[in-house]
Amino acid sequence: MKFLKWLGITIGSFLGLILIIGILFLNLSPQFGGSLTEKQKIEFAKTGHFEEGKFINFEEIEMLVDCHSISQMLKEFLQPVPNLAPKSDIKVQKIDQQSLISKPDSLARITWFGHSTFLIELDGKIILIDPIFSDYAAPHSLLGRKRYNSEMPIEIEELPEIDAIFISHDHYDHLDYPSIEKLKSKTKEFFAPLGVGNHLRVWGIKSENIHEMDWWNEAELGSIKIAFTPSRHMSGRGLNDQSCTLWGSWVLLGKNDKIYFSGDGGYGEHFKKIGEKYGPFDIGLMECGQYNLLWKDVHLMPEETVQAGFDVKAELILPIHWGAFTLATHSWTDPIERVTAKAHEMKMPISTPQIGEPLVLGEENFPESKWWELFK
Protein backbone atom coordinates (compact mmCIF):
# COMPACT_ATOMS: atom_id res chain seq x y z
CA MET A 1 0.00 0.00 0.00
CA LYS A 2 2.84 2.35 0.84
CA PHE A 3 4.36 1.71 -2.58
CA LEU A 4 1.07 2.46 -4.33
CA LYS A 5 0.66 5.62 -2.30
CA TRP A 6 4.21 6.68 -3.12
CA LEU A 7 3.62 5.89 -6.80
CA GLY A 8 0.41 7.93 -6.83
CA ILE A 9 2.12 10.90 -5.17
CA THR A 10 5.02 10.67 -7.64
CA ILE A 11 2.78 10.52 -10.70
CA GLY A 12 0.60 13.32 -9.34
CA SER A 13 3.63 15.49 -8.64
CA PHE A 14 5.02 14.82 -12.11
CA LEU A 15 1.72 15.74 -13.78
CA GLY A 16 1.45 18.82 -11.58
CA LEU A 17 4.96 19.90 -12.56
CA ILE A 18 4.12 19.49 -16.26
CA LEU A 19 0.96 21.55 -15.74
CA ILE A 20 2.89 24.32 -13.98
CA ILE A 21 5.54 24.37 -16.72
CA GLY A 22 2.81 24.55 -19.36
CA ILE A 23 1.03 27.43 -17.62
CA LEU A 24 4.29 29.34 -17.17
CA PHE A 25 5.19 28.79 -20.84
CA LEU A 26 1.79 29.99 -22.02
CA ASN A 27 1.96 33.10 -19.85
CA LEU A 28 5.63 34.04 -20.04
CA SER A 29 6.81 33.02 -23.51
CA PRO A 30 6.91 35.98 -25.95
CA GLN A 31 5.96 33.56 -28.75
CA PHE A 32 2.27 34.03 -27.97
CA GLY A 33 2.31 37.76 -28.66
CA GLY A 34 -0.31 40.30 -27.55
CA SER A 35 -4.03 40.34 -26.85
CA LEU A 36 -6.98 42.40 -28.02
CA THR A 37 -8.04 45.38 -25.94
CA GLU A 38 -11.66 46.17 -25.13
CA LYS A 39 -11.37 49.26 -27.33
CA GLN A 40 -10.24 47.12 -30.26
CA LYS A 41 -13.15 44.74 -29.79
CA ILE A 42 -15.57 47.66 -30.04
CA GLU A 43 -13.84 48.95 -33.17
CA PHE A 44 -13.63 45.53 -34.84
CA ALA A 45 -17.34 44.93 -34.26
CA LYS A 46 -17.97 47.76 -36.75
CA THR A 47 -16.38 45.69 -39.56
CA GLY A 48 -19.42 43.42 -39.87
CA HIS A 49 -17.34 40.24 -39.52
CA PHE A 50 -16.40 40.35 -35.83
CA GLU A 51 -18.91 38.88 -33.39
CA GLU A 52 -18.65 37.98 -29.70
CA GLY A 53 -14.94 38.73 -29.64
CA LYS A 54 -14.04 36.70 -32.74
CA PHE A 55 -13.67 37.31 -36.46
CA ILE A 56 -15.90 35.23 -38.72
CA ASN A 57 -15.82 34.20 -42.36
CA PHE A 58 -18.29 35.39 -44.98
CA GLU A 59 -18.94 31.73 -45.76
CA GLU A 60 -19.43 29.49 -42.75
CA ILE A 61 -16.72 26.91 -42.08
CA GLU A 62 -17.18 23.44 -40.62
CA MET A 63 -14.43 21.70 -38.69
CA LEU A 64 -15.28 18.06 -38.03
CA VAL A 65 -14.57 17.56 -34.33
CA ASP A 66 -16.43 14.56 -32.98
CA CYS A 67 -15.67 11.02 -31.83
CA HIS A 68 -15.29 9.80 -35.40
CA SER A 69 -13.04 12.64 -36.57
CA ILE A 70 -10.84 12.49 -33.46
CA SER A 71 -10.39 8.74 -33.85
CA GLN A 72 -9.62 9.26 -37.54
CA MET A 73 -6.97 11.87 -36.72
CA LEU A 74 -5.41 9.58 -34.11
CA LYS A 75 -5.34 6.73 -36.62
CA GLU A 76 -3.64 8.92 -39.22
CA PHE A 77 -1.14 10.16 -36.65
CA LEU A 78 -0.27 6.68 -35.36
CA GLN A 79 -0.25 5.10 -38.84
CA PRO A 80 1.22 7.84 -41.06
CA VAL A 81 1.35 7.47 -44.80
CA PRO A 82 4.68 6.59 -46.43
CA ASN A 83 6.82 9.47 -47.68
CA LEU A 84 5.58 11.83 -44.97
CA ALA A 85 8.87 13.75 -45.26
CA PRO A 86 11.78 13.79 -47.74
CA LYS A 87 14.29 10.96 -47.54
CA SER A 88 17.16 13.44 -47.24
CA ASP A 89 17.88 17.09 -46.60
CA ILE A 90 16.47 19.26 -49.40
CA LYS A 91 19.19 21.25 -51.13
CA VAL A 92 18.19 24.81 -51.97
CA GLN A 93 19.46 27.33 -54.48
CA LYS A 94 21.49 30.04 -52.75
CA ILE A 95 20.89 33.76 -53.28
CA ASP A 96 23.79 36.16 -53.63
CA GLN A 97 23.30 39.26 -51.50
CA GLN A 98 24.71 41.48 -54.23
CA SER A 99 22.03 40.35 -56.67
CA LEU A 100 19.44 41.89 -54.33
CA ILE A 101 21.34 45.14 -53.89
CA SER A 102 22.28 45.81 -57.52
CA LYS A 103 18.99 44.83 -59.17
CA PRO A 104 17.27 47.28 -61.58
CA ASP A 105 14.02 48.82 -60.30
CA SER A 106 12.21 47.44 -63.33
CA LEU A 107 12.91 43.85 -62.23
CA ALA A 108 9.92 41.88 -60.92
CA ARG A 109 11.39 38.78 -59.31
CA ILE A 110 9.76 36.24 -57.01
CA THR A 111 11.74 33.75 -54.93
CA TRP A 112 10.06 31.01 -52.93
CA PHE A 113 11.69 30.04 -49.61
CA GLY A 114 9.47 27.00 -49.02
CA HIS A 115 6.03 26.78 -47.40
CA SER A 116 4.48 30.28 -47.75
CA THR A 117 7.59 32.46 -47.41
CA PHE A 118 8.52 34.67 -50.36
CA LEU A 119 11.10 37.28 -51.20
CA ILE A 120 9.53 39.60 -53.76
CA GLU A 121 11.35 42.33 -55.67
CA LEU A 122 8.85 44.70 -57.25
CA ASP A 123 9.16 48.32 -58.45
CA GLY A 124 12.49 48.68 -56.68
CA LYS A 125 11.13 47.42 -53.35
CA ILE A 126 12.28 44.36 -51.41
CA ILE A 127 9.35 42.58 -49.75
CA LEU A 128 9.03 39.51 -47.54
CA ILE A 129 5.74 37.65 -47.19
CA ASP A 130 5.09 35.40 -44.17
CA PRO A 131 8.80 35.06 -43.35
CA ILE A 132 9.61 31.94 -41.38
CA PHE A 133 13.31 31.12 -41.20
CA SER A 134 13.06 28.90 -38.11
CA ASP A 135 13.49 25.13 -38.14
CA TYR A 136 10.06 24.59 -36.55
CA ALA A 137 6.64 26.04 -37.36
CA ALA A 138 5.56 25.85 -33.72
CA PRO A 139 5.96 27.75 -30.43
CA HIS A 140 8.51 25.15 -29.31
CA SER A 141 10.62 22.53 -31.09
CA LEU A 142 8.93 19.77 -29.06
CA LEU A 143 5.60 20.73 -30.65
CA GLY A 144 6.52 20.36 -34.31
CA ARG A 145 8.50 18.50 -36.95
CA LYS A 146 11.74 19.94 -38.24
CA ARG A 147 11.99 21.84 -41.53
CA TYR A 148 12.96 19.73 -44.56
CA ASN A 149 15.92 21.94 -45.54
CA SER A 150 18.79 22.69 -43.15
CA GLU A 151 19.85 25.78 -45.12
CA MET A 152 17.84 28.74 -46.36
CA PRO A 153 18.46 30.42 -49.73
CA ILE A 154 19.86 33.37 -47.78
CA GLU A 155 20.11 33.95 -44.04
CA ILE A 156 18.43 36.90 -42.35
CA GLU A 157 21.79 38.42 -41.45
CA GLU A 158 22.72 38.54 -45.15
CA LEU A 159 19.52 40.21 -46.32
CA PRO A 160 19.69 43.89 -47.26
CA GLU A 161 17.20 46.37 -45.81
CA ILE A 162 13.63 45.16 -46.24
CA ASP A 163 11.08 47.71 -47.42
CA ALA A 164 8.08 45.80 -46.07
CA ILE A 165 6.97 42.56 -44.49
CA PHE A 166 3.46 41.26 -45.18
CA ILE A 167 1.74 38.84 -42.80
CA SER A 168 -1.34 36.85 -43.88
CA HIS A 169 -2.38 35.68 -40.37
CA ASP A 170 -0.89 34.79 -37.02
CA HIS A 171 -0.53 31.00 -37.16
CA TYR A 172 2.99 29.83 -36.36
CA ASP A 173 3.80 28.71 -39.89
CA HIS A 174 3.13 32.27 -41.12
CA LEU A 175 4.06 34.57 -38.23
CA ASP A 176 7.34 33.40 -36.75
CA TYR A 177 8.53 35.20 -33.61
CA PRO A 178 12.26 34.33 -33.87
CA SER A 179 12.33 35.48 -37.51
CA ILE A 180 10.52 38.75 -36.74
CA GLU A 181 12.95 39.37 -33.87
CA LYS A 182 15.87 39.20 -36.28
CA LEU A 183 14.14 41.08 -39.10
CA LYS A 184 12.59 43.99 -37.20
CA SER A 185 15.78 46.09 -37.09
CA LYS A 186 16.17 45.95 -40.89
CA THR A 187 12.52 46.29 -41.92
CA LYS A 188 10.88 49.65 -42.63
CA GLU A 189 7.19 48.73 -42.58
CA PHE A 190 4.90 45.89 -41.57
CA PHE A 191 1.50 45.18 -43.17
CA ALA A 192 -0.76 42.88 -41.19
CA PRO A 193 -4.42 41.94 -40.64
CA LEU A 194 -6.48 43.59 -37.90
CA GLY A 195 -5.30 42.54 -34.44
CA VAL A 196 -1.97 41.08 -35.57
CA GLY A 197 -0.32 44.40 -34.79
CA ASN A 198 -0.69 43.55 -31.09
CA HIS A 199 1.83 40.74 -31.52
CA LEU A 200 4.24 42.98 -33.39
CA ARG A 201 4.04 45.77 -30.81
CA VAL A 202 4.72 43.33 -27.94
CA TRP A 203 7.76 42.19 -29.91
CA GLY A 204 9.18 45.71 -30.01
CA ILE A 205 8.00 47.09 -33.35
CA LYS A 206 6.83 50.71 -33.29
CA SER A 207 3.16 51.38 -33.96
CA GLU A 208 3.99 53.93 -36.67
CA ASN A 209 5.69 51.16 -38.66
CA ILE A 210 2.67 48.84 -38.49
CA HIS A 211 -0.25 49.04 -40.91
CA GLU A 212 -3.21 46.91 -39.79
CA MET A 213 -5.78 46.31 -42.51
CA ASP A 214 -9.31 44.97 -42.85
CA TRP A 215 -10.61 43.02 -45.83
CA TRP A 216 -10.75 45.19 -48.96
CA ASN A 217 -8.63 47.96 -47.38
CA GLU A 218 -6.05 49.48 -49.72
CA ALA A 219 -2.69 51.16 -49.13
CA GLU A 220 0.47 52.12 -51.02
CA LEU A 221 4.13 51.18 -50.83
CA GLY A 222 5.90 53.57 -53.17
CA SER A 223 4.41 52.89 -56.61
CA ILE A 224 2.87 49.60 -55.46
CA LYS A 225 -0.84 49.54 -54.72
CA ILE A 226 -1.68 47.13 -51.90
CA ALA A 227 -4.98 45.48 -51.06
CA PHE A 228 -5.77 43.14 -48.19
CA THR A 229 -8.39 40.68 -49.41
CA PRO A 230 -10.44 37.91 -47.76
CA SER A 231 -9.64 34.25 -47.28
CA ARG A 232 -11.68 31.51 -45.62
CA HIS A 233 -9.65 30.53 -42.61
CA MET A 234 -9.04 31.23 -38.89
CA SER A 235 -6.30 32.46 -36.57
CA GLY A 236 -4.82 32.11 -33.08
CA ARG A 237 -1.54 31.48 -31.26
CA GLY A 238 -2.70 30.40 -27.80
CA LEU A 239 -5.52 28.56 -26.07
CA ASN A 240 -7.77 31.58 -25.55
CA ASP A 241 -7.29 33.71 -28.67
CA GLN A 242 -8.82 31.62 -31.45
CA SER A 243 -9.97 33.87 -34.33
CA CYS A 244 -9.32 37.02 -32.29
CA THR A 245 -7.18 38.37 -35.13
CA LEU A 246 -8.05 38.58 -38.80
CA TRP A 247 -6.68 36.48 -41.67
CA GLY A 248 -6.57 37.04 -45.42
CA SER A 249 -4.69 37.34 -48.69
CA TRP A 250 -2.61 40.06 -50.33
CA VAL A 251 -2.76 41.86 -53.67
CA LEU A 252 0.35 43.68 -54.91
CA LEU A 253 -0.19 45.86 -57.97
CA GLY A 254 3.06 47.27 -59.36
CA LYS A 255 3.51 49.61 -62.30
CA ASN A 256 3.57 46.72 -64.75
CA ASP A 257 3.18 43.54 -62.70
CA LYS A 258 0.31 42.19 -60.60
CA ILE A 259 0.80 39.55 -57.88
CA TYR A 260 -1.76 37.70 -55.78
CA PHE A 261 -0.81 35.84 -52.58
CA SER A 262 -3.58 33.60 -51.29
CA GLY A 263 -2.50 33.08 -47.70
CA ASP A 264 -4.32 30.12 -46.13
CA GLY A 265 -7.95 29.22 -46.60
CA GLY A 266 -10.56 26.94 -48.08
CA TYR A 267 -12.29 27.37 -51.42
CA GLY A 268 -15.03 29.98 -51.64
CA GLU A 269 -16.68 32.74 -53.63
CA HIS A 270 -14.10 35.29 -52.45
CA PHE A 271 -11.64 34.15 -55.13
CA LYS A 272 -13.94 35.28 -57.95
CA LYS A 273 -14.60 38.57 -56.19
CA ILE A 274 -10.87 39.23 -55.88
CA GLY A 275 -10.34 38.35 -59.54
CA GLU A 276 -13.15 40.63 -60.65
CA LYS A 277 -11.89 43.57 -58.58
CA TYR A 278 -8.12 43.30 -59.05
CA GLY A 279 -7.37 40.70 -61.73
CA PRO A 280 -6.05 39.54 -64.01
CA PHE A 281 -2.82 38.73 -62.17
CA ASP A 282 0.52 37.90 -63.76
CA ILE A 283 0.92 35.25 -61.07
CA GLY A 284 -1.07 33.70 -58.25
CA LEU A 285 0.86 32.31 -55.29
CA MET A 286 -1.72 29.72 -54.32
CA GLU A 287 -2.05 27.61 -51.18
CA CYS A 288 -1.58 23.88 -51.78
CA GLY A 289 -0.69 21.65 -48.85
CA GLN A 290 -1.44 20.68 -45.22
CA TYR A 291 -4.99 19.69 -46.13
CA ASN A 292 -7.37 17.02 -44.91
CA LEU A 293 -11.02 16.26 -45.66
CA LEU A 294 -11.70 16.85 -41.95
CA TRP A 295 -10.77 20.52 -42.37
CA LYS A 296 -11.39 21.07 -46.09
CA ASP A 297 -13.25 24.34 -45.44
CA VAL A 298 -10.07 26.06 -44.22
CA HIS A 299 -7.41 24.66 -46.57
CA LEU A 300 -7.52 24.16 -50.33
CA MET A 301 -7.31 20.69 -51.75
CA PRO A 302 -4.81 20.58 -54.67
CA GLU A 303 -7.50 20.41 -57.34
CA GLU A 304 -9.20 23.44 -55.76
CA THR A 305 -5.90 25.30 -55.93
CA VAL A 306 -6.07 25.26 -59.71
CA GLN A 307 -9.71 26.34 -59.81
CA ALA A 308 -8.98 29.16 -57.39
CA GLY A 309 -6.19 30.26 -59.74
CA PHE A 310 -8.71 30.51 -62.55
CA ASP A 311 -11.15 32.34 -60.28
CA VAL A 312 -8.68 35.11 -59.39
CA LYS A 313 -7.72 35.32 -63.08
CA ALA A 314 -4.09 34.32 -62.59
CA GLU A 315 -2.17 33.80 -65.82
CA LEU A 316 0.30 31.56 -63.97
CA ILE A 317 0.09 29.82 -60.59
CA LEU A 318 2.83 28.83 -58.15
CA PRO A 319 1.79 26.29 -55.47
CA ILE A 320 2.75 27.23 -51.90
CA HIS A 321 2.23 25.93 -48.34
CA TRP A 322 4.19 22.75 -49.04
CA GLY A 323 7.83 21.67 -49.38
CA ALA A 324 9.11 22.74 -45.95
CA PHE A 325 7.08 21.32 -43.04
CA THR A 326 4.88 18.32 -42.27
CA LEU A 327 1.71 19.80 -40.77
CA ALA A 328 -0.82 17.26 -42.08
CA THR A 329 -0.92 13.51 -42.70
CA HIS A 330 -0.59 13.37 -46.50
CA SER A 331 2.75 12.54 -48.12
CA TRP A 332 4.98 15.56 -48.58
CA THR A 333 4.81 15.29 -52.40
CA ASP A 334 1.07 14.67 -52.63
CA PRO A 335 0.27 18.40 -53.00
CA ILE A 336 2.65 19.09 -55.87
CA GLU A 337 1.88 15.87 -57.73
CA ARG A 338 -1.87 16.42 -57.58
CA VAL A 339 -1.80 20.14 -58.36
CA THR A 340 0.51 19.76 -61.37
CA ALA A 341 -1.65 16.96 -62.76
CA LYS A 342 -4.80 19.06 -62.39
CA ALA A 343 -3.13 22.17 -63.82
CA HIS A 344 -2.06 20.28 -66.92
CA GLU A 345 -5.54 18.79 -67.26
CA MET A 346 -7.15 22.25 -67.02
CA LYS A 347 -4.41 23.90 -69.10
CA MET A 348 -3.38 26.28 -66.34
CA PRO A 349 0.30 27.33 -66.59
CA ILE A 350 2.06 26.29 -63.39
CA SER A 351 5.53 27.05 -62.07
CA THR A 352 7.33 24.69 -59.68
CA PRO A 353 10.56 26.40 -58.63
CA GLN A 354 13.08 24.78 -56.37
CA ILE A 355 13.44 26.54 -53.02
CA GLY A 356 15.57 29.59 -53.75
CA GLU A 357 15.11 29.44 -57.53
CA PRO A 358 14.02 32.84 -58.88
CA LEU A 359 11.04 33.43 -61.13
CA VAL A 360 11.19 36.64 -63.18
CA LEU A 361 7.82 38.00 -64.28
CA GLY A 362 7.69 38.87 -67.96
CA GLU A 363 10.18 36.23 -69.04
CA GLU A 364 8.87 33.61 -71.43
CA ASN A 365 10.30 30.66 -69.51
CA PHE A 366 9.61 29.94 -65.86
CA PRO A 367 10.80 27.17 -63.47
CA GLU A 368 8.88 23.93 -63.98
CA SER A 369 11.19 21.06 -63.06
CA LYS A 370 10.13 18.10 -60.92
CA TRP A 371 12.94 18.70 -58.44
CA TRP A 372 11.09 16.97 -55.56
CA GLU A 373 11.57 13.58 -57.21
CA LEU A 374 15.22 13.70 -56.14
CA PHE A 375 14.17 13.59 -52.49
CA LYS A 376 11.30 11.05 -52.53
C-alpha positions in Angstrom: 0.0 0.0 0.0 2.8 2.3 0.8 4.4 1.7 -2.6 1.1 2.5 -4.3 0.7 5.6 -2.3 4.2 6.7 -3.1 3.6 5.9 -6.8 0.4 7.9 -6.8 2.1 10.9 -5.2 5.0 10.7 -7.6 2.8 10.5 -10.7 0.6 13.3 -9.3 3.6 15.5 -8.6 5.0 14.8 -12.1 1.7 15.7 -13.8 1.5 18.8 -11.6 5.0 19.9 -12.6 4.1 19.5 -16.3 1.0 21.5 -15.7 2.9 24.3 -14.0 5.5 24.4 -16.7 2.8 24.6 -19.4 1.0 27.4 -17.6 4.3 29.3 -17.2 5.2 28.8 -20.8 1.8 30.0 -22.0 2.0 33.1 -19.9 5.6 34.0 -20.0 6.8 33.0 -23.5 6.9 36.0 -26.0 6.0 33.6 -28.7 2.3 34.0 -28.0 2.3 37.8 -28.7 -0.3 40.3 -27.6 -4.0 40.3 -26.8 -7.0 42.4 -28.0 -8.0 45.4 -25.9 -11.7 46.2 -25.1 -11.4 49.3 -27.3 -10.2 47.1 -30.3 -13.1 44.7 -29.8 -15.6 47.7 -30.0 -13.8 48.9 -33.2 -13.6 45.5 -34.8 -17.3 44.9 -34.3 -18.0 47.8 -36.7 -16.4 45.7 -39.6 -19.4 43.4 -39.9 -17.3 40.2 -39.5 -16.4 40.4 -35.8 -18.9 38.9 -33.4 -18.7 38.0 -29.7 -14.9 38.7 -29.6 -14.0 36.7 -32.7 -13.7 37.3 -36.5 -15.9 35.2 -38.7 -15.8 34.2 -42.4 -18.3 35.4 -45.0 -18.9 31.7 -45.8 -19.4 29.5 -42.7 -16.7 26.9 -42.1 -17.2 23.4 -40.6 -14.4 21.7 -38.7 -15.3 18.1 -38.0 -14.6 17.6 -34.3 -16.4 14.6 -33.0 -15.7 11.0 -31.8 -15.3 9.8 -35.4 -13.0 12.6 -36.6 -10.8 12.5 -33.5 -10.4 8.7 -33.9 -9.6 9.3 -37.5 -7.0 11.9 -36.7 -5.4 9.6 -34.1 -5.3 6.7 -36.6 -3.6 8.9 -39.2 -1.1 10.2 -36.6 -0.3 6.7 -35.4 -0.2 5.1 -38.8 1.2 7.8 -41.1 1.4 7.5 -44.8 4.7 6.6 -46.4 6.8 9.5 -47.7 5.6 11.8 -45.0 8.9 13.7 -45.3 11.8 13.8 -47.7 14.3 11.0 -47.5 17.2 13.4 -47.2 17.9 17.1 -46.6 16.5 19.3 -49.4 19.2 21.2 -51.1 18.2 24.8 -52.0 19.5 27.3 -54.5 21.5 30.0 -52.8 20.9 33.8 -53.3 23.8 36.2 -53.6 23.3 39.3 -51.5 24.7 41.5 -54.2 22.0 40.4 -56.7 19.4 41.9 -54.3 21.3 45.1 -53.9 22.3 45.8 -57.5 19.0 44.8 -59.2 17.3 47.3 -61.6 14.0 48.8 -60.3 12.2 47.4 -63.3 12.9 43.8 -62.2 9.9 41.9 -60.9 11.4 38.8 -59.3 9.8 36.2 -57.0 11.7 33.8 -54.9 10.1 31.0 -52.9 11.7 30.0 -49.6 9.5 27.0 -49.0 6.0 26.8 -47.4 4.5 30.3 -47.7 7.6 32.5 -47.4 8.5 34.7 -50.4 11.1 37.3 -51.2 9.5 39.6 -53.8 11.4 42.3 -55.7 8.8 44.7 -57.2 9.2 48.3 -58.5 12.5 48.7 -56.7 11.1 47.4 -53.3 12.3 44.4 -51.4 9.4 42.6 -49.7 9.0 39.5 -47.5 5.7 37.6 -47.2 5.1 35.4 -44.2 8.8 35.1 -43.4 9.6 31.9 -41.4 13.3 31.1 -41.2 13.1 28.9 -38.1 13.5 25.1 -38.1 10.1 24.6 -36.6 6.6 26.0 -37.4 5.6 25.8 -33.7 6.0 27.8 -30.4 8.5 25.2 -29.3 10.6 22.5 -31.1 8.9 19.8 -29.1 5.6 20.7 -30.6 6.5 20.4 -34.3 8.5 18.5 -37.0 11.7 19.9 -38.2 12.0 21.8 -41.5 13.0 19.7 -44.6 15.9 21.9 -45.5 18.8 22.7 -43.2 19.9 25.8 -45.1 17.8 28.7 -46.4 18.5 30.4 -49.7 19.9 33.4 -47.8 20.1 34.0 -44.0 18.4 36.9 -42.4 21.8 38.4 -41.5 22.7 38.5 -45.2 19.5 40.2 -46.3 19.7 43.9 -47.3 17.2 46.4 -45.8 13.6 45.2 -46.2 11.1 47.7 -47.4 8.1 45.8 -46.1 7.0 42.6 -44.5 3.5 41.3 -45.2 1.7 38.8 -42.8 -1.3 36.9 -43.9 -2.4 35.7 -40.4 -0.9 34.8 -37.0 -0.5 31.0 -37.2 3.0 29.8 -36.4 3.8 28.7 -39.9 3.1 32.3 -41.1 4.1 34.6 -38.2 7.3 33.4 -36.7 8.5 35.2 -33.6 12.3 34.3 -33.9 12.3 35.5 -37.5 10.5 38.8 -36.7 12.9 39.4 -33.9 15.9 39.2 -36.3 14.1 41.1 -39.1 12.6 44.0 -37.2 15.8 46.1 -37.1 16.2 46.0 -40.9 12.5 46.3 -41.9 10.9 49.7 -42.6 7.2 48.7 -42.6 4.9 45.9 -41.6 1.5 45.2 -43.2 -0.8 42.9 -41.2 -4.4 41.9 -40.6 -6.5 43.6 -37.9 -5.3 42.5 -34.4 -2.0 41.1 -35.6 -0.3 44.4 -34.8 -0.7 43.5 -31.1 1.8 40.7 -31.5 4.2 43.0 -33.4 4.0 45.8 -30.8 4.7 43.3 -27.9 7.8 42.2 -29.9 9.2 45.7 -30.0 8.0 47.1 -33.4 6.8 50.7 -33.3 3.2 51.4 -34.0 4.0 53.9 -36.7 5.7 51.2 -38.7 2.7 48.8 -38.5 -0.3 49.0 -40.9 -3.2 46.9 -39.8 -5.8 46.3 -42.5 -9.3 45.0 -42.8 -10.6 43.0 -45.8 -10.7 45.2 -49.0 -8.6 48.0 -47.4 -6.0 49.5 -49.7 -2.7 51.2 -49.1 0.5 52.1 -51.0 4.1 51.2 -50.8 5.9 53.6 -53.2 4.4 52.9 -56.6 2.9 49.6 -55.5 -0.8 49.5 -54.7 -1.7 47.1 -51.9 -5.0 45.5 -51.1 -5.8 43.1 -48.2 -8.4 40.7 -49.4 -10.4 37.9 -47.8 -9.6 34.3 -47.3 -11.7 31.5 -45.6 -9.6 30.5 -42.6 -9.0 31.2 -38.9 -6.3 32.5 -36.6 -4.8 32.1 -33.1 -1.5 31.5 -31.3 -2.7 30.4 -27.8 -5.5 28.6 -26.1 -7.8 31.6 -25.6 -7.3 33.7 -28.7 -8.8 31.6 -31.5 -10.0 33.9 -34.3 -9.3 37.0 -32.3 -7.2 38.4 -35.1 -8.1 38.6 -38.8 -6.7 36.5 -41.7 -6.6 37.0 -45.4 -4.7 37.3 -48.7 -2.6 40.1 -50.3 -2.8 41.9 -53.7 0.4 43.7 -54.9 -0.2 45.9 -58.0 3.1 47.3 -59.4 3.5 49.6 -62.3 3.6 46.7 -64.8 3.2 43.5 -62.7 0.3 42.2 -60.6 0.8 39.6 -57.9 -1.8 37.7 -55.8 -0.8 35.8 -52.6 -3.6 33.6 -51.3 -2.5 33.1 -47.7 -4.3 30.1 -46.1 -8.0 29.2 -46.6 -10.6 26.9 -48.1 -12.3 27.4 -51.4 -15.0 30.0 -51.6 -16.7 32.7 -53.6 -14.1 35.3 -52.4 -11.6 34.1 -55.1 -13.9 35.3 -57.9 -14.6 38.6 -56.2 -10.9 39.2 -55.9 -10.3 38.3 -59.5 -13.2 40.6 -60.6 -11.9 43.6 -58.6 -8.1 43.3 -59.1 -7.4 40.7 -61.7 -6.1 39.5 -64.0 -2.8 38.7 -62.2 0.5 37.9 -63.8 0.9 35.3 -61.1 -1.1 33.7 -58.3 0.9 32.3 -55.3 -1.7 29.7 -54.3 -2.1 27.6 -51.2 -1.6 23.9 -51.8 -0.7 21.7 -48.8 -1.4 20.7 -45.2 -5.0 19.7 -46.1 -7.4 17.0 -44.9 -11.0 16.3 -45.7 -11.7 16.8 -42.0 -10.8 20.5 -42.4 -11.4 21.1 -46.1 -13.2 24.3 -45.4 -10.1 26.1 -44.2 -7.4 24.7 -46.6 -7.5 24.2 -50.3 -7.3 20.7 -51.8 -4.8 20.6 -54.7 -7.5 20.4 -57.3 -9.2 23.4 -55.8 -5.9 25.3 -55.9 -6.1 25.3 -59.7 -9.7 26.3 -59.8 -9.0 29.2 -57.4 -6.2 30.3 -59.7 -8.7 30.5 -62.6 -11.1 32.3 -60.3 -8.7 35.1 -59.4 -7.7 35.3 -63.1 -4.1 34.3 -62.6 -2.2 33.8 -65.8 0.3 31.6 -64.0 0.1 29.8 -60.6 2.8 28.8 -58.2 1.8 26.3 -55.5 2.8 27.2 -51.9 2.2 25.9 -48.3 4.2 22.8 -49.0 7.8 21.7 -49.4 9.1 22.7 -45.9 7.1 21.3 -43.0 4.9 18.3 -42.3 1.7 19.8 -40.8 -0.8 17.3 -42.1 -0.9 13.5 -42.7 -0.6 13.4 -46.5 2.7 12.5 -48.1 5.0 15.6 -48.6 4.8 15.3 -52.4 1.1 14.7 -52.6 0.3 18.4 -53.0 2.6 19.1 -55.9 1.9 15.9 -57.7 -1.9 16.4 -57.6 -1.8 20.1 -58.4 0.5 19.8 -61.4 -1.7 17.0 -62.8 -4.8 19.1 -62.4 -3.1 22.2 -63.8 -2.1 20.3 -66.9 -5.5 18.8 -67.3 -7.1 22.2 -67.0 -4.4 23.9 -69.1 -3.4 26.3 -66.3 0.3 27.3 -66.6 2.1 26.3 -63.4 5.5 27.0 -62.1 7.3 24.7 -59.7 10.6 26.4 -58.6 13.1 24.8 -56.4 13.4 26.5 -53.0 15.6 29.6 -53.7 15.1 29.4 -57.5 14.0 32.8 -58.9 11.0 33.4 -61.1 11.2 36.6 -63.2 7.8 38.0 -64.3 7.7 38.9 -68.0 10.2 36.2 -69.0 8.9 33.6 -71.4 10.3 30.7 -69.5 9.6 29.9 -65.9 10.8 27.2 -63.5 8.9 23.9 -64.0 11.2 21.1 -63.1 10.1 18.1 -60.9 12.9 18.7 -58.4 11.1 17.0 -55.6 11.6 13.6 -57.2 15.2 13.7 -56.1 14.2 13.6 -52.5 11.3 11.0 -52.5 
